[in-house]
Amino acid sequence: MPDIDVYRRELAAAFRLAAKFDYNEGICNHFSVQVPGEECYLFNPYGIHWSEMRPDDLLLVDGKGEIIEGEGELEATARNIHIAGHRANPRHLCLLHTHMPWATSLTMVEGGRLEMAHQTAARFYGRTAYNDEFGGFASGSEEGERIASTAKSDQKADIVFLAHHGVIVGGPSVATAFDDLYYLDRACRQQVLAMSTGKPLKLIPQQVVESTAREWTAVLDHQARLHFDALMRINGL
């Protein structure tokens, strides 16, 4: 099992890569990793831009949201969304919350869903859930719990679309969660561009969607590890 320094390095790399791909919104949004076997979490401190995040910048936080190690502020919505989210689905060692434009745009249209119209979208078949109500800022624990209830009620969901808000991606490792975040952005971009033509989407037949999803699942963690390592390598992380 990796030690906490490995999680620090990988989470810091995820922030810097996310900034490179324009997934962040200013200094807002937040990523977290749960320390295996403990109710302790690594978070980004509020006020540090994702593009400058370093392993030592990350805060170690307990289950009450109190800082154990590190300097800086833990933003309230980060605490409320992520701690509840980790508890809702223990499979999710890593949770990534963004307002990245292409995915968020699907939360802003009536009945917005990631449609099975492209090979990349099929990666997320059976792994996606939707929270169709917006409760405002998660500045209180109640909204964090409400958001987390979607993941809690569907333990297969690794991606949750939040109405009028953004997305949360969970995974068993930083690499897998980030890989899903990357391909989710691609899938949503492809769909929005196709929808912008004004022509109806041509959906993949159900049987083909299911077989393609199984193929994705079979290689998901292995591909994610290779992809994430390559991204860290070429970016000097």
C-alpha angles and dihedrals in degrees: 000000000000116000122238092266090063091052090048092052094046096045092048089050090051090056093050093046091048090054090050090055093044096245095134129084107216109294091328131102123057147226128203142185125199116223103239114254094010137079092238126114140198113226138173113253114240113254102035113107114236091236091064099041115137129186092250091053092067119103123229107217133185128225091273091057094252119141114248098174134012139040128268142045128310105216112234097234090051091054094046098044100041105041090049089044095053090049092048093059117018090193088074106086088163128040123189120192120187143156091217107170105237096049093039091054089066089057090057100059128076110268091359112184137161099253125211094242100119138042092246092054090055087067087074099045110133091005100082131090134179132220100200099187127074116216100181126245115353089231089132129054092242093068091046090053091047091053092046091051090075092060092041092055093049111041092181092061114105094165124053121186111209115209113247089354125066141265140295119208121192130189145162091252140018089250095054094043092049092046089054090048090052095049093041089058090050094048093049092047091052091050096047091048091049091048090051090068088069091233121119118263115256104226124211113247112264096243091052091047091054095048092046091050090053090052091051092049092052093060101026103107094037093049091044092054093050093045095047093046090050092050091050091047098050091045095048094245 
